[in-house]
Amino acid sequence: MKILITGGAGYIGSVLVPGLLDKGWRVTVVDNFMYGQTSLLDCCHLPGLEIIRGDVRDQGLMRKLIGTHDVVIPLACLVGAPLCSQKPDEARAVNYEAVETIIKLTSSGQAVVFPTTNSGYGIGQKGVYCTEETPLNPISLYGRLKVDIEKALLDSGHAITLRLATVFGISPRMRIDLLVNDFTYRAVYDGFVVLYQAHFMRNYIHVRDVAFAFIHCLENFSSMPKEAFNVGLSDANLSKWQLCQEIKKQLPDFYFVEAKVGEDPDKRDYIVSNAKFEATGFRPRYGLRQGIAELIKGYQVLKRNQYANV
């Protein structure tokens, strides 16, 4: 199987690519290396890997590549509400228009597996789990672009979309700005965090389990419905306060408090059911406790915010 991955040197891609190569599949990565990352150097000795420094918005390049691959995994993206709000035109070009081009260039005989986000649920009902049938109500440009392009992908009839929970864990192209990663970093280096809307809920998933989820889809693509799937830890629908309590179990001196004034610019608040994806046979391998322990070790190596997107 020949797999084309855009943005394959990013936070998820740099974990996923080695996993795909371990399966014996051939992988072509297109990435513009906009963060100066060196995350695929450990894979360069493998003959199944091809790396192209290029931009997913280059339609000529994408037209040349897509027809020679069995699978396309579009990871290239401006990820997160803050970055998209800073660069709205670029976000639309990369997160929507470039993926729209991929849809037009792929045929029904090719597989597309696409990561979207469960942030599309926006603000959920208290105590009610968001399923794949829950109406989508994105509250940021990032969420709206993901929701819009997901619909176009599913309408194509040959794509599976993964509505990822908030991802955490160590990656060769690290991101410290993700919620679990950020709070753990603050606990290690600052010893405290001030919370806004500490009761807001989210679901979480380890970056390595995200990679396993993609591989699971590829191994079962013919038998799986071409639909959207929530991907997260079913035992990790937690508020920000509860997340801090989990971190404190491993860093007892960690202090956290809720601010009496101010608000979080990210208004997401929901709990998510992952039962549909689990029914296909997928089971996460890394829990939140393991991920926090991994981050604590990793932050003895990493420091400062050069690994954040914003």
Helices and strands as residue ranges (DSSP letters): E 2-6, H 13-22, E 26-31, G 41-43, E 49-53, H 59-66, E 71-74, H 81-86, H 88-91, I 92-97, H 98-105, E 111-117, G 118-121, E 129-130, H 141-156, E 159-164, E 166-168, H 179-189, E 192-195, E 201-206, H 207-219, E 228-231, E 237-239, H 240-250, E 255-258, E 271-272, H 275-278, H 288-298
